[in-house]
Amino acid sequence: MPLKAEIADHRTASALTGRGVSLWLGGFFCAIVLANLALTYFALRTLPGGVLENSWDASQNWNQRIAASRAQTQRGWSAQASLRAEGEGARIDFAPQDRDGAFVPGLLVEAVLEHPSDRRADRRATLRLDDKDYVGLIADAPAGDWILQIKASLDGEVLYATRNRISLRRGPAKEAAK
């Protein structure tokens, strides 16, 4: 008989009651609601959305982009471009060369430092002619991964365009020589 009493006491101590079920069910739904709120908050705070303003217009311009790329290839131009940290910004050097390796002066050169996921962080600069290259400064360019897009045009026609993924790094500050 004492054995049955112990079993009966054990069963009543671990029995699931209506109150326990309500607490578990309420806790589960509270966790789901909190997770949804957190995910909504972070989704709205991060990426702003699509990269294209209008995907239809972009698709209609595809053939023109291919033709421009072929014309650039036929022109035979090449270019050297560099980006380096300078103060809180970045310096862009761009040296276009024609088919014979001669520097090409007289161009309007525009550069865009594009953030890979946030258009609001893009930085723009118009490069100016300086000896044998075009130079521009982009103020307030934080270190990180970027896409550097450079377009060189003459009389409104883009003659050379390049788009490259780059990393802008800032080294430790160096002490001035004494």
Backbone hydrogen bonds, N-H to C=O, Kabsch-Sander energy under -0.5 kcal/mol:
donor,donor_aa,acceptor,acceptor_aa,energy
5,A,1,M,-1.6
6,E,2,P,-1.8
7,I,3,L,-1.9
8,A,4,K,-2.4
9,D,5,A,-2.3
10,H,6,E,-2.3
11,R,7,I,-2.3
12,T,8,A,-1.7
13,A,9,D,-1.6
14,S,10,H,-1.3
17,T,15,A,-0.6
21,V,17,T,-2.1
22,S,18,G,-2.2
23,L,19,R,-2.3
24,W,20,G,-2.5
25,L,21,V,-2.7
26,G,22,S,-2.7
27,G,23,L,-2.5
28,F,24,W,-2.2
29,F,25,L,-2.1
30,C,26,G,-2.1
31,A,27,G,-2.2
32,I,28,F,-2.0
33,V,29,F,-2.4
34,L,30,C,-2.5
35,A,31,A,-2.3
36,N,32,I,-2.4
37,L,33,V,-2.3
38,A,34,L,-2.4
39,L,35,A,-2.6
40,T,36,N,-2.4
41,Y,37,L,-2.4
42,F,38,A,-2.3
43,A,39,L,-2.2
44,L,40,T,-2.2
45,R,41,Y,-1.4
46,T,42,F,-1.1
58,A,54,N,-1.9
59,S,55,S,-2.1
60,Q,56,W,-1.8
61,N,57,D,-1.2
62,W,59,S,-0.9
65,R,61,N,-2.0
66,I,62,W,-2.1
67,A,63,N,-2.3
68,A,64,Q,-2.4
69,S,65,R,-2.1
70,R,66,I,-2.2
71,A,67,A,-2.4
72,Q,68,A,-2.1
73,T,69,S,-2.0
74,Q,70,R,-2.5
75,R,71,A,-1.8
76,G,72,Q,-1.0
76,G,73,T,-0.5
77,W,72,Q,-0.8
78,S,97,Q,-2.3
80,Q,95,A,-1.7
82,S,93,D,-2.5
84,R,91,R,-2.0
86,E,89,G,-1.9
89,G,86,E,-1.9
90,A,138,I,-2.2
91,R,84,R,-3.1
92,I,136,G,-3.0
93,D,82,S,-2.3
94,F,134,Y,-2.6
95,A,80,Q,-2.9
97,Q,78,S,-3.5
98,D,102,A,-2.6
101,G,98,D,-2.0
104,V,96,P,-1.7
108,L,153,S,-3.0
109,V,107,L,-0.7
109,V,127,L,-0.6
110,E,108,L,-0.5
110,E,151,K,-2.7
111,A,125,A,-3.2
112,V,149,Q,-2.9
113,L,123,R,-3.3
114,E,112,V,-0.9
114,E,147,I,-3.3
121,A,118,D,-1.8
122,D,119,R,-1.7
123,R,113,L,-2.3
125,A,111,A,-2.3
127,L,109,V,-2.7
127,L,125,A,-0.6
128,R,135,V,-3.0
130,D,133,D,-3.1
133,D,130,D,-1.1
134,Y,94,F,-3.5
135,V,128,R,-2.9
136,G,92,I,-2.0
138,I,90,A,-3.0
139,A,137,L,-0.6
141,A,88,E,-1.3
144,G,168,L,-2.5
146,W,166,I,-2.9
147,I,114,E,-2.5
148,L,146,W,-0.5
148,L,164,N,-3.3
149,Q,112,V,-2.8
149,Q,147,I,-0.7
150,I,148,L,-0.5
150,I,162,T,-2.5
151,K,110,E,-2.7
152,A,160,Y,-3.2
153,S,108,L,-2.6
153,S,151,K,-0.5
154,L,157,E,-2.1
157,E,154,L,-1.7
158,V,156,G,-0.5
159,L,152,A,-2.4
159,L,157,E,-0.6
160,Y,152,A,-1.9
162,T,150,I,-2.4
164,N,148,L,-2.4
166,I,146,W,-2.8
168,L,144,G,-3.2
169,R,167,S,-0.7
